[in-house]
Amino acid sequence: MPGPGVPQWAPGGVALSTAAYDQDHPRIVADGAGGAIVTWEDGRSAATSWDIYAQRVDAAGAPQWTPDGVPLCTAPKGQGATTIVADGAGGAIVAWTDYRRGGSGDIYAQHVMAPGAVDPTWSANGVLVSVGGEYPTIVSDGAGGAIVTWGRDIYAQHVLPSGAMDPAWPANGVPLCTAANQFFPQIVSDGAGGAIVTWEDQRDLHSHIYAHHVLASGAVDPAWTANGVPLSTAGPYQTSPTIASDGAGGAIVTWTDYRSGTNYDVYAQRVYGAGAVAAVPPGDAPAHFQFFAPSPNPTRDGRLSIRFSLPVSGQVSARLLDLAGHRVRTLATEREFSSGVQVLGWDGRDDAGAALPSGVYFVEVRVGTHSEARRAVLLH
């Protein structure tokens, strides 16, 4: 086998589509078997302008589906701005901006299955996700469906594995931000069936970075600032955010930043699952404060250990939140703790002593004005 860094496939690359006219703006996702699924905007049909196609390539570099790609959408008037996510079963869900109605565009999505067939339970040429919208991005819901977000106002919608929109979510999506002028959203799973979305925001005529959290229920997280938490409003110009999960129900966002006024730099910010933003380093957090992952997690019948470490003695508040962001149990309120590792316990009950149902909860610990949250799963 060739050594590391040596191209493995055909010299110059494997052709996924060489159909007539142009193919452009490919997007790629792993197929879970060492290969990948690629989608692109396709101009082979002059009658319908740009369409949406996809192809799967295996680990050996051999295309697996219809030569030159499977057509996902060939509706008239053109489609573009594709985004793709794996379905967890060897296929993928693709979303795009669609102009079949004319005007500024709508959001559609389509499911292509592992064998290379379009899912027959989904509509031909895609399911309508939203009337109105542009530049979608997509993330898996962890259950065979996906959450799609888009601009210019920032909305999100949950597409079920069947191709239907989640009836618990509003038609045409959940409004995460309806302030003026938001662009280029990016999305990541919150690990609990919802998602965190970040975007470039021009509500004050400058360009800044904001984020918001949509819960699995389809509700906007009430613990987060309405119309989004500002991650950076420094200087006149921040742009092109990207986002990654922090593994604890929050996210880390990075962007291009022109606050110096002379050159572009790169900055990043962390937003916790409870909506609090960390400074870098957290300016209001005690030096070397640590909040450890709750354990055991999942916890059965409420035997959860909550551990944190303080560099000096101080007052600590701790509480349990449900997925809607409502407080269900107070564990400590400005209680004085000594320095070192400290432990709180939760028995799976609410403030009234009633057993809480199985589900996902968030443990929030606050020291002074600094707070952090960790996800915990309760099972019975």
N, C-alpha and C positions, 0 to 999 in steps of 0.2 A: 504494500500500500504506500502511496506517496506520503512524504513527510508533512508536518504541519505547515500551513501557509501555501500549500501547492494546490492550484485549481483541480477539482475532482471531475469535472464534467467536460463537455466538448470545448475545444479551444475557442475562445471568444464568447462562450456562453451557449446555453440551450435555447433554441427558438420556441417560445410559447405561442406566438401568433405572428405570422407574416402575411396576414390577409391584406387585401387592397386598401389603399389610402393609408391613413395614419392610425396607430394605436398609441395612447399617451397616458401619462400620470398613473403608473402602476402602483398598487398597494399590495402588501404581502402579509401573510400570517402563517404560522406553523400548522401543519396538518396533524400533529401528534404522533407521526410515524417516521420522522426523519426527513420528510419532504415539506412542501409548502403549497398554499393556495394563493394565487395571484389574481387580482381583479384590475380592470383598467377601463378607460374611456376609449371607445372604438368608433372610428369614422368610416368603416367599410361600406356603410349604406348611405349614399348621398341623399336618399329620399327622406331619411329620418334624422340626419345629422349624427351627433354623437350618441352611441348606445353604450350599454354596460355588458361586458363579457368577463369570464373567469376561466382559469385553467389550473389544474393540479399537476405538480411535478413531484416525482418520488425521490427517495434518497439517492438513487443512482442517476438522477438527472433525466428521467424519461417522462414526457408528458403523459397523463393518464386519461384525460377526458377527450371530448370531441376535438379533432384537429382544428387549430386556430381558436379554440375556446368555446365555452358554453354560453349562449346568449341568455343573460339574466333579465335584460329589458331592452326591447327594440321599439318602444312607444315613440310616436312622432314628436318632433320639435326639440328633441335633444335632452340628454342627461349628462351630469358631470359631478365633480367633487366627491368621488367615491371614498368610502371608508369601510373597513372589513374587520371582522372578529371571528375566531374559531367557534364552532358550535359545540365542541367537546366530544363530537362523534365522527370526526374525520371530514366534516363539511365546514361551511362558513355561512355567516349572515353578512350581507353587504347592504349598505345604505348609501343614498346619493341625493343630490338636488335634482329635481325633475321639472321640466318645462312643458310637459304635454298640455297643460292648461293655458300656457302663455303666461305673461306677467313675470314676476320676480322669482317664481319657482315654489315647489312644494317638496316635502321629504317623503321618499319611498324607501322600501327595503325588500330584499329577496333572500330566500334561503336556498343554497345549493348543497345537496347532500353528498356524502362521501363517494358514491358511485359516479357522480357527475350529472345527476338529474336535478332539475329544479323541483323543489318540494311541491307535490300536487295539492297540498292543503293550503298553500299560499296562492294568492291571485297571480295569474299570468301577468308578466311585466311589473310585478311587485305589489306589495300592500301599501296603502296610503297611511303613512305615519302622522303627517300633519299637513293641513292646508296652510301654506305659507311657511317659509323658512329657507335657510341656505347654509352651506358649509357644515354638514353633519359630522359628528364623530360618534363612535360606538364602543360599548364595552359589554362583555358577557354578564348575564345576570346570575351565572353559576348554576342554572337549571335548564339549559338548552335554549333560552331566549336571549334577549339583549335589551340594554337601555341605550337609547339614542338621544343625543343632545344636538342643538343647532342654534344659530343666531338668526336675525340681528338682536332682537330681544332674546334672552337665553331661556329656552324651554327644554324639557326632557320628556321622553315617553318610553313606556315599557312595552316591548313587543314580546308576546308569549311564544312558546315553541310552535304553537298551531298557526301562527301568523296573525292572530287577533291581537288587538290592543288590549292591555290589561283594563278590565272594566272598573277597577278601583281607582285608576288614574284618570284625570280629566281628558275629555276629547281634545285633540290637538295639543296635548302635552301640559305638563306642570310648569307654571311660570316661575323660574328661578330669579330672573331679573328683568324688570320692565322699565328701568331707567333708560334714558336715551343713549343709543349708539354703543352696542356691544358687538364684538367680532371674535371670530376664530376660537370657539370653545374647544377645550380638551377635557377628557373624562377618564375617571378611574373608578373601579369598584371600591365600595367602603367595606367589603368583606361580609356584609350582612344583608345582601339583596338590594341595597341602594347604591348610590354613586355620589362622588364629589366631582364637581365641574369647576374649571377655572377658565378665564377668558380675558381678552384685552378690552378694556372699558374706557369709553370716551365721554362719560356723562358730564364732565366738567370742561370739555373741549381739549383736554390733554389726553394722554394715553397711559392708563394705569392697569394694575393686575388685581382682579377680584376672584372670589370663589364662593360656591354655595354647595349645600348638601341636600340631596333629595333622598328621603327614606324609602324603604321597600314598600311601604304602604301607599306611596304616591304623594305623601305630604312633604312640604318643604320643612326642613328641620327648624323648629321654633327656637332652638338654642343659638342659631346662627343669625347674624345681622340681616334684616330685611334687605332684599336686592343685592345681597352678597357681602362677604367679609373682605375689607380691603387688605390685600397682602402687601401691596406697595403703592404708595402715592407720592413717592419721592421724585422731585424734579418733574420735568414736563413730559417724559417719554419713556415708557416701558412697553415692550411688545413681544409677540411670539412666545406665549407661555407653553410649557409642557409640564406634565404631571405624572407622579408615581405615588403609589400607596406607601404609607409609612409602616404598614403591617399592624397597626394598632387602631384602626378605624378612622385615621386622619390621612393626610397627604403631604407630600413635599412638592413644591412648584418651583420651577426655574424659568428665567426669561432673559431676553436681551434688554439692557438698561443703558439709557443715555443721560443719566442724572449729572454726570460730570460736565456735560455740555461740550466736550471736546472729542470724545471717542466712545465707542460702544463697549460695555462691560457685561459680565454675566453675574446675576444675583440669584439667590434662592431663598425661599421661606417655607416654614412648616406651619400647617394649620391642624390643630388637634380635632379629634372626633366631636368634641363638645363645642367647636367653633372658635376656640381661643387661638390666637396667633402667637407663636414663639418669636422672641427676638433672636438674633444670631450673634453671640449666644444669648439665651433668654435673660434680658436685663432685669426682670422682676423676679426671677427664680433664684433661690439660694444657690450658691456655688455648690456643684456636685450633688444637687438634689436628684434622686432617682426614684422612679415609680416602676416597680417590677410587674411583669405579666401576672395577673391573678391566676391562682391555681387551686385545685385542678380545674381545667377548662377544656371541655364542658364540665360543669359541676352537677352532680346528681343529688336532688333533694336538698339543695342549699347548704353546701359545706365549702364555702369559698374563702380562701385566704388572700388578703389584700396586703401586700408588703411594699413599703417605701422606706427610703433612707434620707435622713436629714443631716446636714453638716453641722448644724447647731440647733439648740432647742427652739421651738416655735409653735405657733398656733396652726392647726390643720383642720380643714373641713373635708368631709367625704360624703358622697351620696351615690345612689343608684338611679339611673335614668332608663326609661323604656325607649323603644325605637322611635316613638313620637317626640322624644325629648322631655317627657314629663318626669318629675321626680317621683319615685315610688318608695324610696327608703333613705332616710338620713342616718348615716353611721357616726358622724362626728360634726360638731359645729364649733369652730374656733377652739378646739380642744388642745391643750398644751401637751406637746410631746417632747421628750428629750432627744438629744442627738443620737445618731446611729440608726440601725434598722428597726422599724416599727411594724406591727402587724394589727390589722383589723379583720374581723370576720363578718360574714353575711350568711344568714340561715335560709335564704330564699323567700323571706317574708317581707311584706310591705310595712309601712309605719303603723298600721292598725293591727299587725300580727297575723294577717291573712296570708296563706301560701300563694305566691305568685305563679302564674302559668308558665309552662315551658316556653322558652324563646330566647331572643338575643337582648341583652341589657348592656349598658355602659356604666363603668365605675369611674367616677370623677373624683380626683383628689386635688384640693386647692391649698396652696401655701402662700399666704399673703394675697397678692393679686395674680399669682401664677397658678394655672391649673393644667392638668393633664388628664386624659381619659383613656381607658382600656376597655376592650370588648370582652364580655363574658357571656357564655351560653349556659342556660339553666335547663336541665332535663329532669323529668320525673319518671 
